Amino acid sequence: MKEAAQLHLIRQLHSLLKSGLSLLDTVQMMGLTNIQQSLTNGNSLSYSLSRMGFHPFCVSLIQTGEATGNLLDSLVQASTYLEKQIKLQQKIKKALSYPCIVLFVSGFVLLAMFQWVIPSFESMFANFQAELPWPTRFLIHSSHWVQTYSLMVAIGLVSLMGLFHFIWTRHTQTQQVVDHLLLRLPIVGSIRRSSSLIQWSRNISLLTSRGVPILEALKQTALHSNDWISFNFCAQINVSLAQGWSLSESIKQISGKSLLTQKEQLQLIKVGEVSGDLPQMLANIANQEEDHLDHTIDQLAQSIEPCLMIIMGLIIACLVISLYIIVIGALLILSWIDFKTFILPDYLTYGLIAYGLVANIFLGLDWASTESSMLGALFGFVSLYALNQLYLKIRGHHGIGMGDAKLLAGLGACLGLQSLPYILLIASASGLIGGYVWLRIHQQDHSHA
């Protein structure tokens, strides 16, 4: 049962019981038939809730309330505990979810590029009679490796994860080692330490405020903790308390390995012991650490976002520059092929069209918007195709090859619709100048002959 559903149920129980209804009438009105049947059979509310999968710590709070006759207060404390736990989990998810999402999406984009995009360019340049630049060759070789071994790597990773889960669920020593390693990590360790301290302080505070002895409170906190750090911390304190030491002195003896490493926190516990207000001091520690965790998460969100953007920007920039080199080489080779043979191969022109669309739509090169790139490809082809059809109707033969129409479509896909007039102007001017120079050279050759 999810903690949000538990919180909703406990709040409803508290509201109806506070209005004066009996426990049986309350659960009947709420439609909790399983709890109603369990209560009818003589079981307690805490036992019935535990059978539904309620949080063990909340069950222990309600059990204490049943024993002391303060069930309503126990429900309030259980509700507060669950609310704090949900907020704490949301904070931790907030700190870790964004980097994980960015890394996952970036990894998927890179995989897609190496798996599908770069191979399309490789086939486009397969028949080139020139050596590709080394960044492009590196990308192509990397793409080969990804295509060859990506499935094996994926199977290996899944197998390792399955093996780790199998060992994790059956080997407590592995769990302890992993928990201590996570605690030593620079960012994750700080967040984990703060969250464990918040949960530990709040649990002890709630239990001792209900009159539970400190040894029993430590025992229940250890049993209901979800990591070995808190469990071992409680166990070590329990040993020292059994030897007659106070709580603050017990924590001080293990301060090098404990959750409480700040002198101010130890001082608060010592003051609480002397004044008899230990639960309130522990609650203050939990609140202070919660504020510290909020500050840490805010700083993490502010610092990690630009770092991730810079790293991914550099990766994408390297890929884009490498592919940009390919486009420059493609245009030069296309020009040379067209000049020598008057033929533009389809695999080159189609490849340029595909590159322009993929680069602007998916890679975000910002040479042109998505609409401009698509319209550039469309109008680039249609304009020369229509001109060729008009010339054919007037003169009776083709005046423009379809390779030129496809080349203009590729340039339109790369540079956008707004670039087509300039491309046609530059191409026309270059053609006139080049044709004039070519004719003059041939006239001189014929005159010398």
Phi, psi and omega in degrees: 000128183291152184294328178296320178292322177298317180298316179297318181294317181295321178296320177295317178302314182296316182297316183287320178293325179293333180284352176111358179287152174285165183296318179295317178296324181295309182292329177292318179294326180280352179077025180270079186294325180295316179292320179299316179295320180294319178294322178296327179281001176097007179276160179277167178294319180298319178295318181296319179291324178296326178291337179273358179091025179292158179301129184302324181293321177295322178298319180292324176297314180294324177296320176295320177296323177294322182288328182263354181081016180243058184295320182297317178296321179295322177294322177297315180294320177296320178296317178297317180299312181296320179298317178295320180296318179296316179296320179296316178296322178296322179295317180294318178297322179298322182288328188255340186290316183299310177301321180295318180295315181298315180295321180295312181296318179297317178297321179294318179297315179297318178298317179298320180295313181289332185274323188234318187288305183298320176302327178295323176289326180297316178295329179294325184256016185295328184260016179292141176262037179212151180283132179287152177297154187297326177298323179291319178298321179297317178297318181294317178295321177297320178297320177300316182296317180297315180295327183280319190246359184299318180295318179295320178296317179298316179296320179296318179295316178297320179295317178296319178297318178296318178296319179296318178296321179297315179292321182299317184284346185239358185227102184292332180294323176297319178299317180294318179297315181296318179299319179289325177293318178298326181291338182267352178292147187302308185262310181298322181297320179296317179294317181294320179297315180296315181295321178293319179295319178299313181294318181296311182297318182292320180297311180297321180297314181295316183291315180292330177291340177268005178090009179284132178300152185299323179295318178292322179297319177295321180297312180294321178297319178296316182293329184262003178284153181254017175209160184281343178296309179295321181298310181294325178299313179296321181295318180293320178295321181300319179296316181293321178296322179294337178272001175103001179282156175282170181296315181295319178292324178296317179294322181296325181294330181247026187298331181292338182240009187262172175286329183267098183248354181266137181295327180297322180292318177296324179294321177298318179294320179296319177296320178296323178293318182291318184276350183077017181241045182300317180303319181292322179294321177294323176296322177296320178297317179298318180293318179297317180291328177294320175296320178296320179294319176301316180296319179297317181293320178297316178296320180297317180296323181286329185267325187283330181298307178296327178297314179296320180296320179295315181297310181293327177297320178295319179296311181296323180297318178298318179295317182295316180298319179298316180288330178295322176300323179298318182296317178300313178298323180297316181296320178296316181291321177299319179297317181293317179297318181294322180292323184277321189243348186059029179225133175249113183298143182296323184294337177278314182290318177296322178296322178294321177297313180298319180298313181300316180293314181295317183296318183277328184274316189254325183269348176066044180287341178064024170290326179202156177289169180300313181295317181295322179294315180292317178292326177298317177295318182292306183289331176299319179284314186296321183299311180287328177296316179295320178296322177294320178294322177295317178298319179297321181291325183278313187262343178087003176211164183289140177248341181227132178282153179290342175295324177294321178296320179290325177295318178294325176296320178295318178293323176295323178293326180283314190254350175098166183299320185294343182275346186299315178300319180292321178296316179295321179295313181295319180295319180294315180296316179297320179296318179297313181294314180296319178296320179296315179297319181295318179295318180297321179296315181291325177296320178294322178296318181291325180291321178292327180291000000 
